[in-house]
Amino acid sequence: MDERINDKIDRYLRKEMSSEETLLFEQEILNDEELRKEVEVSILIRKSLAGCAEKLRTMNRWRNRKKNRIIKSSFVVSIAAIFVVGFFLFKSIETSTDSHKMVAVQTKSKSKHLETPRNEVNRVKEKVRYAKNDKEVVEAVDELDKCSDIPSFSMDISGNYMSHETTDTEEERNLMLDIYELQWKKITSLLRMGKYKEAVSLLKQFVTIQGKYQEQADSILDELKN
């Protein structure tokens, strides 16, 4: 869908159209199957975002209740932490030179190892950027699965996939984030194409991964079940 159609859908869902515009657009929806699917997906995503917002408000209320308890105990914990950090800092200074050399060697090795997958991911990003339709987006992202050097999207569903604990360098983390974003674009394209079974398979992985689309994926899954 081009930007003009997307804008009309947004105005329609926000009830910003006049009565005459609304009637004409609803007639377009009835006559255009692709447009109808686009409107259905937009409604689905809006519902999921509303659900995410409600979850966020609930989490904030819970955090506020816990905040006072945390403040009361933080002073004692901070004092203890100062002594612990001081001890380990003193120990680390003794071996800092050797550690820096080792990190430099490891970083160089990792950067070389990531060169091929980074180039491949960048190539797919460009294809997605200039894709003319959702089918081309899905086909472009599918190419990642055919590349043996690309980290598998489903290789770690422990809940820490997008956290620093699973990536040793910023370069590696950025690569995984790009793959994560591309897979989400594939999901939205599959939904617009009406390929819900394939979309659900990916959404089930997204709900196990700590990323910015985790709650949205969960909400969309709930909507599809209903």
N, C-alpha and C positions, 0 to 999 in steps of 0.2 A: 504494500500500500504506500502511495506517495504521501508527502506531508499534507497536501490539501485534504485528502480523505481522512487522514488521522486527525486533522484539526476539526473537521466536521463531526467526527465521532466524539471527540472530547467535548465540543460545544453541545452536542445532542445529549450526552450523558450528564453534563452539568446543567441541563435545562436552560441553556442560554439562547436557544433558537426561538424565533417567533412561531406563532401557531401555524402559519403557512409554511415556513421552512421545515417545521417538525413533520407536517403531513407529507411534504415532498420527500424528505429524507427517509421516512418510514416506508414510503412506497419503493424507494431505491433498495432498501434492505430486503423487502419482500421479493424483489425481482433479481437480486444479485446474491447468489449463494456465497461467493467469496467475501463480499461485504458483510453478509450476515454472520459468517464465522468470525470475522474480525471484530464485530461488535460484541459477540458472545464472549470472545477471549478478553476483550477490554473490560467487560462487566466482571468477568471472573477475577481478573487481576485487581480491579478496584476493590472487590469484596475481600480478597486476600490481604490487601494493604490495610483495609479497615480493621481486619482481624489482628494484623500485626501491631497496629497502633493501640488497640485495646490491651493486647498482651504487654506492650511496653508500659502503658499506664499502670497496669497491675504490678509489674516488676518495680516500678518507681515507688509505688506506695509501700511495697514490702521493704525496699531498701531504706526508705525514710524511717520505718519503724526500727530497723536494725542499726541505724546510724548512731544513735545515742549510746547504745551498748558498746559499739566499737570504739567510740571516742573515750569512754571511761577506761577501757583496758589498754588503749594504744600507748599511753605514756609509759607504763611499766614495760611493755614489750619493746618500745623504742630504746629505753635505757639498756636493756639486755642485748638488743641488736647492735648497739654501738660497741660494746665490748667484744662481741663475736666478730663483727666486721673488722675491728681494729686488729684482732689476732690474725685473721686470715690475710688481711692486707699486708701485715708485716711478713708473713710467710711467703706471700706471692712475690714481693719485691726481690727476694733472694734468687728467684728463678725466672724473672721477667725477660731477660735477654734471650735465653734459650726458647722460651715460649713464643716470643715474637717471631723468631726465625722459623719455627715450626709452622706457625699460622700462615706466614708468607708463602711457604712451600705448598701447604695444603690449598690455600686460596688459588694459587696459580694453576694447580692441578685441576681443581674443580671448575675453574673458568674455562679451561680448555675442554673439559669433559662436557660442559653445557653449551659449547659453541654450536654444535650441530642441531640439538633440539631448539635452541633459541632462534636460529635461522628459520627452522621449519615452522615454528609457532608464529613468527613474524610474517612469514609468507601466507599462512592461513588467515591471520588477522587482516591482511590486505585484501584477500579474496572475499572475506565476510564484509568488509567495509564497502566494497564496490559491488556486492551481490545485488542482482536485480529483483530477486524474489526469495521467499523463504526456502524453497527447494534448493537453491544454490547455497544458501547459508548452511543448511543441514549437510549437503554434500561436501562442502569445504571443511567443516568441523570433523566429519567422518574420516577425512584424510589423516587426521592425527592418530586415529586408532591403527592405521596401517603402517605407521612409522615406528620401528623397533626402538629408536633412540628417545622417543617421547615418553616421559613418565606416565604410567597408566593412571587415569582419573580415579579408578576404583581400587587402586593398590592399597589404600589406607583409609578405612572408614572407622577409625578408632575415636573420632571426635576431635582430633588434634591436627587434622590434615592441613588447615590453613594457619596454624599457629607456629611460632618461632621454634618450638620444640622439635618439629619434624623437618626443619630446613636449617642447614649449617651456615649458609651465606645469604646475604640480601639478594644476590643475583638469582640464587636458586628459588628463593621465596617469590620473587617477582615472576619467574617463569611459571610457578604453580598457580599464581594468581591469574595470569593471562589464560592458562588452560581452564581455570575455574570460570572465568568470564565468558570464554568461548562456548563452554558447555551450557551455560545459562542461556546464551543467545540461541543455541540449538533447541533448548527446551521451549522457549517462547515461539520459535518458528514451527516446531512440531505441533504446539497447541493451536496456532493459527491455521495450520494445514489439516487439523482434525485428527492427527495421529496421536490420540490420547494414550494408547497402550505403550508406545515408545517413550512418550513424555513421562509417563508414570514411572517407568523403569529408572530414568535419570533422576526424577524428583525424589525417589526413595533413597538415592545416594546423597542427594543434597541435604536432606533432613538429618543425616548423621554427621555432616561436616560443619564445623564451626566457621561459618562464613556469613557474609552480609545477606545472602539469599536463603539462609536456613529457615527462618520463620516464614518467609513468603512461600517457600516450597511446601512447608507443612500445611499452610492455609490452603494452597491450591489443591493439594492432595485431598484435604477434607472436602473441598467443594466438589471435586470430581467423584468422590465416593457418594455424595448426595445426589 
